[in-house]
Every structure is written in structure tokens, then in C-alpha cells.
Amino acid sequence: MADRLTSSSAQKKNDTLGITLPSQLKIAQPEIRTDFATIIGLFVAMSLIAAALVFGGNAMAFFNIPALLIVVGGTMAVTGISYSAQELSKAYHVINNSLFHRHTDAATMARELLDLACLVRAKGPLSLADARHELRKNPALNHAVQFLVDDYPPREIQTILHQDISQLLDRHKIGIGILRRAADVAPAMGLIGTLVGLVQMLTRLSDPSSIGPAMAIALLTTFYGAVLGTVVLSPMAAKLERNSSYELMIRDMIMKAVVLISTKEHPRKIETFLNTLLPPGERIRYFD
């Protein structure tokens, strides 16, 4: 960890345990990151589509209010039928989390957990009470460590934290499900708009001037539905799913490390276990 002091004068060697205690416990605060890959990807995709419309001739011919109402309004309405009002009220946060999310570096978290393990191994769980100010920087870590300070049995710690992770996963599934559902509905609403336009066209064959607007609705609703579902909603759902998996990995690391600390496992063993949870490129060498 970048903020952890490493000079020999600032560290204390515990020869009995064979570990080096951190001179000062430092906890990194999760940082809010802007997902530029998503933003740039959406911008480039929409720009390419817009460029194709402009260079192809009359771009305004692709703007049709009835078609937009059918696809956008219909997608929102049908998606709303699938969820409760309380779940839909969080839709804004779902979209926001796919663009701006709290990020905790996995390798940094592993080192912080090993700092805690060394401290508890040498001085006991109550020594963590003096580090409350640092621990509050990371609410998830602070919540788990509090069970150590309160001397909860390992089995109870695991049960409680596992339940917390399950509830977090359920909340993430609802958010991902909203976007996935909308991505499925948008092309279907485009098809419905196409059928509406074709019926209007066939009923007005005697009036050639009305055939064009009806055909525009028929074709543009399919176009809008494909763009909304494929270019916007599906990628955002995939990104939210990826962010959820990463956050669940961090929570799982915290849970398992805290349980191992509560069973008084040696920090070297905890390091080995944490490295099995980390991606190969992010594994750490804490004691080497």
C-alpha cells in the first residue's frame, strides 16, 4: 500500500510471530471513478450512426416524434410493468452506477487486510478500536472489522457478512435486470411500431400522400428500437454487471479475511488465501 510506511525505523518486528507490524494503519478511501470507456464508447457509437445519417442525405428524415414515443415511451412503460415502483425509483442510481462508481483497488484492499491481520495477531482485536478514524474511510471494511472488536464468534461473523453480500447481490440483480429488461423490450417496441406503420399505410393506399409518413413510422421505430437496445441499454447492463462482480469480490475478500483473523490464523496463511481470490495480475507479495 502506497501510504504505508516502510522504513525500518517506523516498523516494529515481532520475532515470535515472524511478522512486521505496520507503523501506522492507513485505509484507502474508495474513489468515485468516471467510466470513460462507457462514455466514450457511447459517444463514438452514436457519432458513427449520426455521421452515416448526415453523409447519407437528409438526416432530419430520421427524426420522427411518433416513432420516438412508441419506442422510448413504450420501453419505459413495459419495463415499468415488470418491476415495482420502489424498484423503479432506483433506476436513476442504476444508470449512474454504470457511469460513475465507487472503486476499491483489490490489491490495496488485500494489503490493508493483512495490515489488520498483523495488528490483531500481535496486539489483539481491541487494538483496532484505536483505528476507527481510518476504518471509517471504507464503510464495508469498518462494518466487518467491528465484529472483530466486539468479539463475535467466527461462525456468526461469516453468517452475518454472507447475508450482507447476498442482499447486496439482490440489489445489484434488480438494477441489472431493469436494464436487461429494457434492452429486450426496446427492439420489440420497434417491431410493434413497424406493424402500426404498416397497418396505417395499407389502410391509406388510396391516398398516396399518406403512404410516406406511415412508412417512416414503420421503418424508424425498428431503427430506434435497435439503437436503444443494442447501443445504449445492453452495454450499460453489461458494465453494471462487471462492476457488481468486482464489488462482490472485494466484499468476499473482506468477509473471508475477517473470519480468518477471528480464528487467529497466521497472516502468512491469510496472504496465501487472499491471493487465490485476486486476479493473477493483481496478486501481492506482502511478506517478501
ABEGO torsion letter per residue (X at the ends): XAABBABAAABBBBAAAGBBBBABBBBBBBBBBBBAAAAAAAAAAAAAAAAAAAAAEBAAAABBAAAAAAAAAAAAAAAAAABBAAAAAAAAAAAAAAABBBBBBAAAAAAAAAAAAAAAAAAEAAAAAAAAAAAAABAAAAAAAAAAAAGBBAAAAAAAAAAAAAAAAAAAAAAAAAAAAAAAAAAAAAAAAAAAAAAAAAAAAABAAAAAAAAAAAAAAAAAAAAAAAAAAAAAAAAAAAAAAAAAAAAAAAAAAAAAAAAGBBAAAAAAAAAAABBAAABBBAAX
